[in-house]
C-alpha cells in the first residue's frame, strides 16, 4: 500500500499518480475536496466534504487521482494496490 498526504492549495488541481483498483481519499481539514480519476477535477466532480472520506473500487486500474479544493485541507490518499 502507498499513502500520500498533502495540504492542498485552494482552486489548484493536484494529481497523484497511482496504479490501483482500490483507492481511499480522506479530507482532513477545512474546505471541500472534489475528486476525479484519470481526468481533470473540477468543482462539478465528486465531492468529499470536510472531515469525511470515501473508498472507491474499480474494475480497471486507476492511473491517477485528481483533486481540487475550495479551501486548504490536508488530504490523504491510500493506494490499496
Secondary structure, 3 states (H helix, E strand, C coil): CEEEEEECCCCCCEEEEEEEEEEEEEEECCCCEEEEECCCCCCCCEEECCCCEEEEEEEEEEEEEEEEECCCCEEEEEECC
